[in-house]
Amino acid sequence: MRALKKIKKTFSDFDKVLFFTSLILIIFGTLNIVTASSREAVVNADANLFYYFFKHLTILVASFIGFIIIIKIPTKEYKKILPLVYIITLLLNLYLILKGVSTRGANNWIDLKFIKIQPSEFAKPILIVSMSLLFEMYYKKLINKNEKHDIIIWKILGFSLIFPILVFLQKDLGTSIILLGIFVVLFLSSPISTSEKFKSTMILLVIGIIGLFTMLNFAGYILSDAQTSRFDYYNPCSKYTGNGYQICNAFIAINNGGLTGVGIGKSTQKYSYIPEPHTDMVFAIIAEENGVLICSLIFIGYLIIIYRILKLSIKTKNLRNRYICLGIATYIFLHILVNLGGLFALIPLTGVPLPFLSYGGSFTLSLIASLAIVQRIHIEYKNQKIKIK
C-alpha cells in the first residue's frame, strides 16, 4: 500500500500533458515500425514481419526501466553521478574514432554482436547536464564583473566541445551538428556576459579554422566523399539515378499519401525504393500510409512537447534545471529539424532519427532518459511550490 501511494504521488507530480503526448507518439511510432520495417525484416534480416517491432519493444522496456530509475534521482545528485558517466561516454566516443563499426560512412557504432550501441547518442543528454551543472557551479563568479572569467569559460568550452569534435571525427555529420547546436543554444543563453561570448566565439572560430586546415593537410579531406555528396540536395528528382534517389522517393511517398493516406500497410515506397524506411526516412512512410491529417497531428504533438519543456524551463527557479530543460527542448527540436529538413530537401540529408517515430536503440534510450529528467524536474518544481506555500 505504501509503495502504491508513492507511485500515485510521483505520478501526480508529473507534467501529465507532456507524459501522455509523449506516450501517444511512442505507441504510434512503435506500431508504425511493424508496417514500415516489414520488407526490411523479411528481405534483409531474413526474419518475420515483426522482427524490428519486437527489437524496438525490447528497447522500450529497457528505456522505461531507466525512466523509473531516473525520476527517483534528485537532480542535485547529478554532480556526483555525472563525472563517471561523462568519462565512460568520452572514452567510448574516443574508441569509435579508432575502431568504430562503419555504417553508411560513419564510424559511430560499437558492435557487441547481440546489440549495437551508438555512444554519440548518449553524449547529447550528458552534454546538456554537464553544461547546466557548470553554469550553476560558476554562476556567482560569472556574474561578478570584478572577477576574471577566462579560465572558467574555457573550462566550460573544453568540457562541452569535446563531444561535437569527437563525433565529427567519427564522420557522423548529423549527430555532430545536433551536439554543436545544443552547445550553441546553451552557451548563448548562459550567464556569461555578451562581450565574453563574442570574444570566445571569435577565438573558437580561429581555432576551428586552424583545426580544419590541419585536418585537410594530414588526412587530405575535411568531409568524406559520402558527406560531400549529400550537399548536392537541391531538386533531388532531377538527380533520381544519383544523389537524389532517396529523397525523390520520399517525395513520391508523401505525394501518394495525399490527405488521408493509402492505408496502413499499403505503402509501395517501402519496397526497395526507400532504404531502411523504419529509421531516418520513417516520416515518408507515415505520410504515405496515413496522409497529411495524421502528419499534422504529429506536428501538433511535437509542438506540445517542446512547449511544455520550455514552459518548465521558464517556470523553475532552479538554475541547473532551467538549463537542462532548455537543452532537452533544443535536442528534440534539432532532431526534428535536421531529420525533416533533410527529408524535404531543405538541408543536406544527414541521417538522424526522428523523435518517437524512428526505430533505434541508443537514440530511444537517450530520448526517454531525457524525458525522465524533465519529469524529475517537474516533480521538484511541484514539491518546491508546495514548500513555499
RAPE-V366904 format. One record per helix or strand of 2 or more residues. SS is the DSSP state (hx for helix, st for strand). FROM is the first residue (numbers start at 1). TO is the last residue. If there is no record, write none. Layout:
BEGIN
ss;from;to
SS;FROM;TO
SS;FROM;TO
END
This chain:
BEGIN
ss;from;to
hx;2;12
hx;16;36
hx;38;43
hx;51;71
hx;75;99
st;101;103
st;106;111
st;116;117
hx;119;142
hx;150;169
hx;173;188
hx;194;219
hx;225;229
hx;236;239
hx;245;257
hx;282;315
hx;319;343
hx;361;388
END
